[in-house]
Amino acid sequence: MHYDEESLFEFVEGTSQIAGEIESHVMECVECAREVGEQREIVEALASGETWESVPAAAPRQFILNVTAFAERARAEEEAAAFLCDEILSGPASWWRQRLMKAENAATAGMVKQLLDRMRTMLERSPANALQVTALAIEVANALDVTEYPCDYAINLRAQAHRDHAYVLSFMGRYSEALEYADQSKRLFDQVPLPEYDLARLALVKASILQYVERRTEAAELARQAGDTFLRFGDRARYVNARITEGSVVYNTGAMEKALEIWQSVESDPALDDIGAVRVAHNIALCLSKLERHAAAVEYLQRCVAQFDMLEMETERTRSRWNLASALVAAGKPLESIPALRQTWKEFERLEMIGPAGLVGLELAEILLACGRADEVPTICRDLIAQFTRFGMASRAITALSFLREAVAIGQASTSLVRHVHAFLRELPTEHPRLFAPPPGGPGE
């Protein structure tokens, strides 16, 4: 059974009385999902001020024909771009831009959409490659000839490209840059008519960023507003994502019971796919750990690591293993955490997520010191300094690590000192970084 065009249009428009039923059907039906995508493109075209200005008052039928023709053209561009992307996005990422610039008929709106779609398939395996792809999407979007497209359509694509670039930067822990691109995206969306749905998607990205730069009250409000908008548009899946983000913000304020309640409220929601379900389970595990229900947290996280691995979500698997190591320590099993921390550290380095890698390396150093294995700590510090230097990380971070290495060399390192350096490095992404200083009691305290 398939829904007719009118029912699907009401679903896309946000006025359907059976939005939840249609949402569940669309998740399983390829044909209806394709129709929903086409309907959304038509709605975007209808939202363009230039489109309406070009419509002769006496020719509504011609207007509909023009919109239909544009939708067909957009679909053809995406199909051509999909073929090109298969060739362009192969081999080393350093080749991609040159290939794209040399390809014929590549500077199209369809190419922008394809690049943003490809980013989503790359993000978990290689955040660095995903960032390269969104940078290319911005370059192509900025080069679109506005005489070839409705002006608002081109601007909307530029805004989407900036939004997705901000999302990838945030995913990689580069929050200041992410915030800049999110603000640029907002300025672009403000130039187009009826941007409410896209602004809600942007608000969710910005909420994810703001929670890491100590603007959590603002982040929680943005997530709530985005969720309300998604419900009005009948998009249950994104509503659930908004609730997940809100729970994350609340979690970072320290309100564990409230965060657990938010996440448990969507744990069994039918709008969750396999990926969403394991992410919610991972978040619930974090709450359980903070609430000192360590055995339950370890059980949840062990399942999450395995599920992320089956889904080939390498980055999330690595984050989940990091939290599993922390849960094992909290459960009084520090020796069992050491192999997990070693593997997590090396995987973060391979993914070029140097900030998280540094934090994991320091946690490993702390556990080794606590277990009487201080001889390995100088090597860890040296490796971290080399990685931070190679990737141009803040000189303050290198100073802190160098201080720790010297303290170990003279036999004055302690778990509290490692914890002090760890806390300092964790604060570096915030908007107001501070200079590193030894702990008040000296290196051995």
N, C-alpha and C positions, 0 to 999 in steps of 0.2 A: 504494500500500500504506500502511495506517495501523496503528499499534500499538493493542492493546486497552487498556482502562481499567486493568487490573491492571499491565501493563508500564509504563504511564505513571505510575501511582501509585508503583511501586517506584523509578522514576527521580526523582520529586519527593522521595520519602522518603530517597533517598541509598543505597538498598540494591540497585539494579539492577546486574547483571553486564555489561550492555551499554550503560552510560551514555553512552559516547562515540558509539556508533552512533545512539542515540536523540537525543542532542544535535545531531548533524549533520542528522538527519531533521527535527527540530523547527524548525531554522533555515530550512528550505525549505517546510515544510507548515503552512499557516495553520490547518487544522482541528486538527491535533495540538497546535500551539502554544496554541490556545484551550483545549483540553482540559487541557494542563499548567497553564495559569493557573487553571482552575477547581479542579483537584486541589490546587494550592498554597493556595487559599482554604479548602478543606475541611481541609487539614492545619493551617492556622492556627486554624481553629475548633476542631479536635480538641485543639489545644494549650492552649485556654482552660480554666483551672481552673473557672470558673463554669459552663461548658458541662457538664463532667463531674459537678459537684455537682448539677446539675439533672436528671441522668439517673436515672430509677427503675431499680433493679437488675433488675426483672423485665420491663423493656420495652426491650431493645436495638434492636428494629426501630423503635420510636417515636423513639429517639435518632437513628438514621440518617435518618429522615424529617425530623426537626427540623433536622439539619445540612444536608440537601439543600435544605430550604425557605429556610434562612438564605443559602445560596450563591446561590439564585435571587433572593432579595431584594437581595443585594449587587450582582448583575449588573444588575438593574433600576435600582438607584440610580446605578450608573456610567453606564448609557445615558442616563438623565435628566440627569445632571451634564454629560455630554459635550455635549448639546444646549445647556444653559445656558452652558457655558464658551464656546461659539462666539459667543454674544451678549455675555457679560460681558467677555471678553478681546479686545475690539476697540476701536479708537480709542486715544486717549492712555492710558497706564498710570495716570495720576492719576484716571481715572474708574472704574477697575476695582473698587476696594473699595466705593465707594458703590453700584455696580450689584449687587455680590454681596450687600451687606447688604439691598438692597431686593427681591431676587429671592425668590420663594416657593419653599419646599421646597429651599433651597440648603444648609442646614446639615446635611449628611449625610456619612456615611463615604465614599460614592461620590464626593462633591465633593472631599474631601481627596485621594483617589486620582487623580482626573482632573487636579487642579491640579498634583500632583507629576509626572504624565505630561507635562503641557504644559510644565513647566519644562525638561524634557530637550530638547524641540524648540526652545525659545527660547534656550538657554544660549549656543550658538555665535554667534547673530545679535545678541543683546542681553542680556548678563549682568545689566544693571540691571533689565530686565523680568523675567528669570528670578528674581531676588531678590525682586521684588515678589510674584511668584506663590507662592514658598515661604513668604513672610510671611503671605499670605492662607491658605495651607494650615494653618499653625500656628494662626491665629486660629479657623478653622473646626473644626479638630481639638480645640482646647481647649474649644470651645463644645458639643461633642457631648453629648447627654443620655445618660448611662451607663445610664439605665433603659430606653433604646431599643435598646441594644446590649449584648452581653456586655462586662463591664467591661474585661477584658484586651484585647479587640479594640480598644476605643477608645484605651486606653493605648498599644497597639502602634502605632496610626496616629499618635498624637502623637509617639512616639519617631521614627518614620520621617520625619515632617515636620521635626522638629528636625535630624535627620541630613542631610536634603537641603538644608536652609537652610545648615548648616555647610559642605556641599560647595560651594554657590554662593559663599559668602563666601570660601572658600579659593581658588576659581577666580579671584576678583576681587582676590586678594592681601591680603584683610583677615583676617590669620591669627589675631590675638588674639580677635576676635569669633567666628571660626569655631571656635576651640578651646572657647570658652564654650558654644556651641550643641552641639558634639559631646559635651561632658561632660553637658549636660542630657539629651541623647538616651540616653547610657549609663545615667543614673539611671532613666529611664523604662523602658528595655528590661529593667533588673534587676528590675522589678516584675512581669514576665510570665513564665509557665513556658516552658521550652524555647526560649530566644531565640538559640540558638547561631548559626543561619544569619544572622539579622539582625545579631547582634553582629559577625560576620565582615565583613559589609558596612560596618558602622560603623568597624571597625578599619581598613579600607582607606581610608576617608575621613580618619580621624585620622592615619594614617601619612602621607598626602599633606600634611597640615597640619604635622606635627611636623618633617618634613624641612626646612621653611623657617624654623623657630624654633630651629635648632641642637640638635635632639633626634633625631639621625639613627640612633643605635643602637637607640633605642626604636622608631623608625619602621620600620626594617628588620625587627625582630622581629615587629611587628604585621602587616606585609605577608606575612611567611612563614607566620605562624599563620593568617591569613585564607585564604591559598592552600591550606593543608592542609585547612581546613574545607570549602572549596568542592569540593575533590576528593572528600572523603567524601560530600558531597551530590550528586555527579555533575554539578556545574555547571562544565564545562570552560571556558566563556567567561569566567566570573568568576575562575577559577583563572589564566587567561592574564593578565587585568587585574591580578591580584595580583602576578604575576611582573613585569609592566611597571612597577608601582609600586615593587617591590623594586629593580629596576634603576635607577629614578630616584633612589632614596635612595642606593644604592651610588655612582652617578655623582656625586652631590653630596658624597660623601666624598673624591672624587678618584681612586677606583679605576677608571680608565677601561677597562682590559682586562677586568676582571670584569663591569662594567656592559655592555660590548659583548657579552660571552659570554652574559649573561642575556637580552638583547634578541634576539640572533641565534638563541637556542634556541627562541624563539616566533615568529620572523619569518614562518615558513611554516605556522604552526599552522592547521589547518582551522577552528578555533573563532573565528579572527579574521574580522570582517566588513571591509568596505571602509574604514570609519573607523578601526578598530583597526589595520589593516595600514599605513595611511599614518602613523599616530601612531608605530608602532614604527619605520618607516623614518626618520621625523624624528629619533627618539632615537638611532638608529644613526648618523645624520649628525652629531649633536652629538659622539658619541664619536670618530668619525673626525676631526673638526676638532680635538678636544683632543689626539688622538694624532698631530697634524700631518700627517694625510693629507688636505690641504686640497682638492685637486682632486676627490677622491672625495666629500668632504663637500659641496662646491658642487654637484656633479651630483645628489646625493641631494636636497638642499634645493630646487633648482630644480624637481624633479619634485614634491616635497611641496607647494610653494606652488601649483602648478597643480592638484594633486589636491584639496587643501583647497578651492580655489576652485570646482572642479566639484561638490564635495559641499556647497557653500554654507556652509562652516564658517568664518565670517568671522574670529572671534577666533583660531582655530588658524592660519589662513592668515597673519594678521598676525604672530603669534609666529614662524611659520616664516620669514617674510620678514625679521624682525629677526635671526634666526640666520644667514640667508643673507648679510645685510650684514656680520655679524661674520666669517663665513667668507671673504668676498671681501677684507676687510682683512687677515686672516691669510695669504691667498694672495698678498698683495702688490698688491692692486688696490683701493686706498682710494677712488679717484675713482669707480669703478663702484659702490661701496657707498653713496655720497651720495644718489642718487635713492631707493634702497630704504629708507634711514633716514628720509628726509623723509616718504615715504608711510606708513611704519610709525608714525611719531610722530603724524601727523594721524589715522590710523585708531584708534589707542589712545585719543586724546582724544575722538573721536566715540563710541567705545564706553564712555566715562566710566571707563576704566581708567587713572586719573591717575598712580598709582605707576609702572607700566611706561612710560607716556608720558614721564614725567620722566627716567627712565633712558635711554630712546632719544634724547630731546632732548640730553642731555649727551654721549652717544656721538657724535651728529652734530656738536656743538660741538667735541669733541676732534679729529675728523677734519678739520673745517674749519680749525682752528688749525694742525694738522700740514701741511695743504695750502696754508698762507699766505692763508687767506680769513677772517681774524679779524673783519672788518667785520660779518659776519652774526651773530656770537656774542652781542652785547648784545641783539639782538632776540629771540634764542632764550631767553636768561635772562629777559627781561621777560615773554615769553609763558608761560614755565613758572611764574613767580611768580604771574601773574594766574590761571592754572589752579589752582595749589595753594591760593591764597587763596579762590577761588570755591568749591572743594569742601571747605574746612575742613581741609586737610591740616596736619600738625604744624608748629608755628611754627619748630621746629628746621630743617625742610627749607627753609622760606622764608628763614631766616637764612643758611643755606649758599649758596643761590642768589643772594641779595643780595650776599654777600661776593664771589662769582665775578663778578657783574655789575660791581661796583666795581673789581675787579682788571683786568677787560677795559678799563674806561673810562680807567684810568690807564696802560694799556699794560704791565701786569705779569702778564697771564694766560699760562698755559702749559698744554701737554697734561697735565703731571703734576698741576697744580692741578685741572683738570677731572676727572682720574682720582680725585683725593682726594675731591672733592665727590660724584662718582658712587659711590664706595665707601661714603661716609657715608650717602647716601640709600638704598642697597641694604640697609644694616643697620637702618634705621628699623623694619621690621616685627618685628624680633626682640623677645624678651621683656624684654631689658635695654638699651633704647636709651641712647645716650650724647649728651652735649652736643656741638655742632659746635665744632671748633677748627681754625684754619688749620694747614697742614702745618708740621712743625718748622722747615724751612728758610725759611719765608716764602712769600708768594703766587707769586713768580716762580721758585721752585725746582722 
